[in-house]
Amino acid sequence: MTRICNQCQTEMIKDCKVNVEYDLSGITISQKRKGLFKNVSAKTKAAVCPNCGNVAIYIDDYQIFTK
């Protein structure tokens, strides 16, 4: 899937790594569901616009967050 910058409509560079300083695990998006072992989580990625520097954070496995 091509990601387009919201600011300048340029194609973004995908699959960049997102890390929090002093934390090697990075940022994780999670959702708690009812029941035992029903939590879902996904690692975040970033897309960077080479034209204006805009950054978009996204996850590839968004389908697992459906109710």
Contacts in CASP RR format, 6 or more apart in sequence:
PFRMAT RR
TARGET T0000
AUTHOR 0000-0000-0000
METHOD contacts of the structure
MODEL  1
MTRICNQCQTEMIKDCKVNVEYDLSGITISQKRKGLFKNVSAKTKAAVCP
NCGNVAIYIDDYQIFTK
2 11 0 8 1.000
3 11 0 8 1.000
3 12 0 8 1.000
3 14 0 8 1.000
3 47 0 8 1.000
3 56 0 8 1.000
3 58 0 8 1.000
4 10 0 8 1.000
4 11 0 8 1.000
4 12 0 8 1.000
5 11 0 8 1.000
5 12 0 8 1.000
5 49 0 8 1.000
5 51 0 8 1.000
5 52 0 8 1.000
5 54 0 8 1.000
5 56 0 8 1.000
6 54 0 8 1.000
6 56 0 8 1.000
7 49 0 8 1.000
7 52 0 8 1.000
7 54 0 8 1.000
8 49 0 8 1.000
8 51 0 8 1.000
8 52 0 8 1.000
8 54 0 8 1.000
10 49 0 8 1.000
10 50 0 8 1.000
10 51 0 8 1.000
10 52 0 8 1.000
12 47 0 8 1.000
12 48 0 8 1.000
12 49 0 8 1.000
12 50 0 8 1.000
12 54 0 8 1.000
12 56 0 8 1.000
13 47 0 8 1.000
13 48 0 8 1.000
13 49 0 8 1.000
13 50 0 8 1.000
14 45 0 8 1.000
14 47 0 8 1.000
15 45 0 8 1.000
15 47 0 8 1.000
16 45 0 8 1.000
16 46 0 8 1.000
16 47 0 8 1.000
16 48 0 8 1.000
17 45 0 8 1.000
17 46 0 8 1.000
18 26 0 8 1.000
18 27 0 8 1.000
18 44 0 8 1.000
18 45 0 8 1.000
18 46 0 8 1.000
18 57 0 8 1.000
19 26 0 8 1.000
20 26 0 8 1.000
20 27 0 8 1.000
26 43 0 8 1.000
26 44 0 8 1.000
27 43 0 8 1.000
27 44 0 8 1.000
27 57 0 8 1.000
28 41 0 8 1.000
28 42 0 8 1.000
28 43 0 8 1.000
28 44 0 8 1.000
29 41 0 8 1.000
29 42 0 8 1.000
29 44 0 8 1.000
29 59 0 8 1.000
30 39 0 8 1.000
30 40 0 8 1.000
30 41 0 8 1.000
30 42 0 8 1.000
31 39 0 8 1.000
31 40 0 8 1.000
31 41 0 8 1.000
31 65 0 8 1.000
32 38 0 8 1.000
32 39 0 8 1.000
33 39 0 8 1.000
33 40 0 8 1.000
40 64 0 8 1.000
40 65 0 8 1.000
42 59 0 8 1.000
42 60 0 8 1.000
42 61 0 8 1.000
42 62 0 8 1.000
42 64 0 8 1.000
42 65 0 8 1.000
43 59 0 8 1.000
44 57 0 8 1.000
44 58 0 8 1.000
44 59 0 8 1.000
45 57 0 8 1.000
45 58 0 8 1.000
45 59 0 8 1.000
45 60 0 8 1.000
46 55 0 8 1.000
46 56 0 8 1.000
46 57 0 8 1.000
46 58 0 8 1.000
47 55 0 8 1.000
47 56 0 8 1.000
47 58 0 8 1.000
48 54 0 8 1.000
48 55 0 8 1.000
49 55 0 8 1.000
END
